Amino acid sequence: MNLTQYFSLVDTMARMSLKADASRYFFGYIWWLLEPLLYVIVFYLVFELILGREKEDFLVFLMVGKLTFIWFSKSVNQAARSIINSGGLISKADINKSLFPIATVQEGLYKQLSVFVLLFVVLMLNGYSITPAWLWLPPLILVNYIVIVASCLVCAFLVCLVFDFIVMVSLGTIFLLFVSGIFWDPRDLPDPAATDLVLLLNPLAFVIDAYRQIFMAGVAPDAWHLLGIGIGFGLLTLGMVLLLRRTSQFIALKVLTS
């Protein structure tokens, strides 16, 4: 299977999954926007109205962070089970195992594109305008996508090895929810060195902060930091694809006997 066939199959699998997912719900494709919006509303009620967070434009701040995090967390949690859940197909054909998590990521990307449209509308309604910093959105979204792909491949592989890792994946995304600056701003930390440390050690926190800098402050992200994350997770993605290919039969055996 060459690269063109590979990505064509990934796209087909993602689109078929989207149609199947939409057919299960009364509101169908509307859930692509409604579900993340409901998440934002719930957390806004808790942190703004109940806990009384005093931050300017907290709703927009929360939307940018939460909508970005949902893309990551849902993709990782679904992709972690993607190979295990495809046991029926794996038993019939020797198919590249990386197809399943990457197709899940691609499905999440299509949903996220509509979420970005919703976010753009909210930004415009709240008085934010398009600035030259928005030119950084394509490379930022690309790096965000690469981070998700690499994370999904690692989690899917680990779950194939030991199914108990599915619990760790779930707990891991909850941990990242609280340490990635979704409800709080790393730039509000009293020590600038602490801010730099958070953004350095947590790539997801840097990506979320980069979206906020572009959308809310009109400031371009640190290009070298962004490039470093892209290269690092890109190499991890390549390594995981090769690992899944080398261990294809072993993974198939683990899936079929689990």
C-alpha positions in Angstrom: 0.0 0.0 0.0 1.5 3.3 -1.1 1.1 6.6 0.7 -1.7 7.8 -1.6 -3.7 4.6 -1.0 -3.0 4.8 2.7 -4.3 8.3 3.2 -7.2 7.7 0.9 -8.2 4.7 3.1 -7.8 6.8 6.2 -10.1 9.5 4.7 -12.7 6.9 3.7 -12.6 5.2 7.1 -13.0 8.6 8.9 -15.9 9.7 6.7 -17.7 6.4 7.1 -17.3 6.7 10.9 -18.7 10.2 10.8 -21.8 9.1 9.0 -22.3 6.2 11.3 -21.9 8.4 14.3 -24.3 11.0 13.1 -26.9 8.4 12.2 -27.1 7.3 15.9 -28.3 10.7 17.2 -31.5 12.6 16.5 -29.6 15.9 16.0 -27.0 14.1 13.8 -24.2 16.4 12.6 -25.4 19.2 14.9 -23.8 17.3 17.8 -20.4 18.2 16.3 -21.1 21.7 17.6 -23.6 21.1 20.4 -21.5 18.7 22.4 -18.4 20.9 22.8 -20.6 23.9 23.3 -22.4 22.2 26.2 -19.0 21.3 27.8 -18.0 24.9 27.7 -21.3 26.1 29.2 -21.0 23.6 32.1 -17.5 24.7 32.9 -18.4 28.3 32.5 -21.2 28.0 35.0 -18.9 26.3 37.5 -15.9 28.5 37.2 -17.4 31.9 36.4 -20.8 31.9 38.1 -20.3 29.5 41.1 -16.6 29.9 41.9 -16.5 33.5 40.7 -13.4 33.5 38.5 -12.5 37.2 37.9 -10.8 37.2 34.4 -11.6 39.5 31.5 -13.4 37.7 28.7 -13.3 34.4 30.6 -15.9 32.8 28.3 -13.8 33.4 25.3 -10.7 32.3 27.2 -12.4 29.1 28.4 -13.8 28.4 24.9 -10.4 28.6 23.2 -8.8 26.3 25.8 -11.7 23.8 26.2 -12.5 23.4 22.6 -8.9 22.8 21.8 -8.6 20.3 24.6 -11.7 18.4 23.6 -10.2 17.8 20.2 -7.1 16.2 21.9 -8.9 14.3 24.7 -11.7 12.8 22.6 -9.3 11.7 19.8 -6.9 10.1 22.3 -9.6 8.2 24.3 -11.3 6.9 21.1 -8.0 6.1 19.3 -6.7 4.2 22.3 -9.4 1.5 21.7 -9.4 1.7 17.9 -7.2 -1.3 17.2 -8.7 -3.4 19.9 -12.2 -2.6 18.6 -11.2 -3.6 15.1 -10.5 -7.2 15.9 -13.1 -8.5 13.4 -11.3 -6.8 10.5 -7.9 -7.6 11.8 -8.8 -11.3 11.9 -9.7 -11.3 8.2 -6.9 -9.2 6.7 -3.3 -8.2 7.4 -3.9 -4.5 7.5 -1.6 -1.7 8.7 -2.6 -1.3 12.4 -1.8 2.5 12.3 -4.7 3.0 10.0 -7.2 2.7 12.9 -5.9 5.3 15.3 -5.1 7.7 12.5 -8.6 7.3 11.0 -9.9 8.2 14.4 -7.8 11.3 14.5 -8.9 12.3 11.0 -12.5 11.9 12.1 -11.8 14.3 15.0 -10.1 16.7 12.6 -13.3 17.0 10.5 -15.4 17.7 13.5 -12.9 20.2 14.9 -13.0 22.2 11.7 -16.6 23.0 12.3 -15.8 23.8 15.9 -13.2 26.3 14.7 -15.9 28.0 12.6 -18.1 28.3 15.8 -15.1 29.7 17.7 -14.5 32.3 15.0 -18.1 33.4 15.1 -17.9 33.8 18.9 -14.7 35.8 18.6 -16.2 38.2 16.1 -19.3 38.6 18.3 -17.1 39.5 21.2 -15.3 42.2 19.4 -12.1 40.4 18.4 -10.8 41.0 14.9 -8.6 39.2 12.4 -5.0 40.2 12.8 -1.7 39.3 11.0 -1.1 36.8 13.8 -3.9 34.7 12.4 -1.4 33.7 9.6 0.1 31.4 12.3 -3.1 29.4 12.6 -2.3 26.9 9.7 1.1 25.9 11.2 -0.3 25.8 14.7 -3.2 23.6 13.7 -0.8 21.3 11.8 1.4 21.0 14.9 -1.7 20.4 17.1 -2.7 17.6 14.7 0.8 16.0 14.8 0.7 16.1 18.6 -2.7 14.3 18.6 -1.6 11.7 16.0 1.6 10.8 18.0 -0.3 10.6 21.3 -3.0 8.4 19.7 -0.5 6.0 18.2 1.3 5.6 21.5 -1.9 5.0 23.5 -3.3 2.6 20.9 -0.1 0.6 21.0 0.0 0.5 24.8 -3.6 -0.6 25.1 -2.9 -3.5 22.6 0.0 -4.6 24.8 -2.0 -4.4 28.1 -5.6 -3.5 28.0 -5.4 -2.0 31.5 -3.6 1.0 29.9 -7.0 2.2 28.9 -7.6 3.3 32.5 -4.3 5.1 32.5 -5.2 6.9 29.2 -8.4 8.1 30.7 -6.7 9.3 33.9 -4.0 10.9 31.9 -6.4 13.1 29.9 -8.1 14.1 33.1 -4.7 15.0 34.6 -3.9 17.1 31.5 -7.2 18.8 31.8 -6.1 20.4 35.0 -2.4 21.1 34.2 -2.7 22.5 30.7 -4.2 25.9 31.5 -7.8 25.2 30.5 -9.3 27.1 33.4 -6.3 29.1 34.4 -3.7 31.1 32.6 -0.1 30.1 32.9 0.8 33.7 32.2 -1.0 34.7 35.4 1.6 32.8 37.5 3.5 35.2 39.8 6.9 33.9 38.7 7.6 34.2 34.9 10.1 31.3 35.2 7.2 29.1 36.3 5.2 30.2 33.3 8.1 29.3 31.0 8.5 26.0 32.7 4.8 25.0 32.3 4.8 25.9 28.6 8.1 24.1 28.1 7.3 20.9 29.9 3.7 20.6 28.7 3.4 20.9 24.9 -0.4 20.9 25.1 -0.3 23.9 27.4 1.9 25.7 24.9 -0.5 24.9 22.0 -3.5 26.1 23.9 -1.6 29.3 25.0 -0.6 29.8 21.4 -4.2 29.8 20.2 -5.1 32.3 22.9 -2.2 34.5 22.0 -3.3 34.5 18.3 -7.0 34.9 18.9 -7.1 37.2 22.0 -3.9 39.1 22.0 -3.0 39.2 18.3 0.5 37.9 19.1 2.4 35.3 17.1 3.5 32.2 19.1 7.2 31.3 19.7 8.1 30.0 16.3 11.1 28.0 17.4 9.2 26.4 20.3 6.3 25.5 17.9 8.8 24.0 15.4 10.5 22.0 18.1 7.2 20.5 19.2 6.3 19.7 15.6 9.6 18.0 14.8 9.6 16.1 18.1 6.1 14.7 17.8 6.6 14.2 14.1 9.5 11.9 14.7 7.5 10.1 17.4 4.7 9.6 14.9 7.1 8.2 12.3 8.6 5.9 14.9 5.2 4.6 16.1 4.1 3.9 12.5 7.2 1.9 11.9 6.8 0.1 15.3 3.2 -0.8 14.5 4.3 -2.1 11.1 7.1 -4.2 12.6 4.9 -5.7 15.3 1.8 -6.1 13.1 1.5 -9.9 13.6 2.2 -9.6 17.3 -0.4 -7.0 17.8 -2.9 -9.0 15.8 -2.3 -12.0 18.0 -2.7 -9.8 21.2 -6.0 -8.3 19.8 -7.5 -11.7 18.8 -6.6 -13.4 22.1 -7.7 -10.6 24.4 
